[in-house]
Amino acid sequence: MKEDLSLEEQVERIRRKRERHLDKGKARMVLNTLFLVLAAIGLVMYFFGGEKQGQTTVNHVPALLVIAAGMLFKVVEFILRLI
C-alpha cells in the first residue's frame, strides 16, 4: 500500500502521525506537571499542616486527599503513555 502513495502523500501521512504524537506528549507533560505540583503541595500540607496535640500532628486527611488527587493525574498520564 505504501508503494501506491506518492512521496508527498507519504511525507504528509508521517507529518500528521507526528502531530498526533506531539499532542499526546503535551497532554502527558501537563498531567505530569499537575501531579508534581499536587504532590509537593500535599507533602507540605502533610508535614507542616494539621492540628497539633502535644508532640503529635493529627488529621493528615486533607494532605492525603491532595496527594491522592495528584496520583489520579499520574495514572491518567501513565495510561496515555501506554496507548
Contacts in CASP RR format, 6 or more apart in sequence:
PFRMAT RR
TARGET T0000
AUTHOR 0000-0000-0000
METHOD contacts of the structure
MODEL  1
MKEDLSLEEQVERIRRKRERHLDKGKARMVLNTLFLVLAAIGLVMYFFGG
EKQGQTTVNHVPALLVIAAGMLFKVVEFILRLI
2 10 0 8 1.000
5 13 0 8 1.000
24 80 0 8 1.000
25 80 0 8 1.000
27 80 0 8 1.000
28 77 0 8 1.000
28 80 0 8 1.000
28 81 0 8 1.000
31 73 0 8 1.000
31 74 0 8 1.000
31 76 0 8 1.000
31 77 0 8 1.000
31 80 0 8 1.000
32 73 0 8 1.000
32 74 0 8 1.000
32 77 0 8 1.000
34 70 0 8 1.000
34 73 0 8 1.000
35 70 0 8 1.000
35 71 0 8 1.000
35 73 0 8 1.000
35 74 0 8 1.000
35 77 0 8 1.000
38 66 0 8 1.000
38 67 0 8 1.000
38 69 0 8 1.000
38 70 0 8 1.000
38 73 0 8 1.000
39 67 0 8 1.000
39 70 0 8 1.000
41 66 0 8 1.000
42 63 0 8 1.000
42 64 0 8 1.000
42 66 0 8 1.000
42 67 0 8 1.000
43 63 0 8 1.000
43 67 0 8 1.000
45 62 0 8 1.000
45 63 0 8 1.000
45 66 0 8 1.000
46 60 0 8 1.000
46 63 0 8 1.000
46 64 0 8 1.000
46 67 0 8 1.000
49 57 0 8 1.000
49 63 0 8 1.000
50 57 0 8 1.000
50 58 0 8 1.000
50 59 0 8 1.000
50 60 0 8 1.000
50 62 0 8 1.000
50 63 0 8 1.000
51 57 0 8 1.000
51 58 0 8 1.000
51 59 0 8 1.000
END
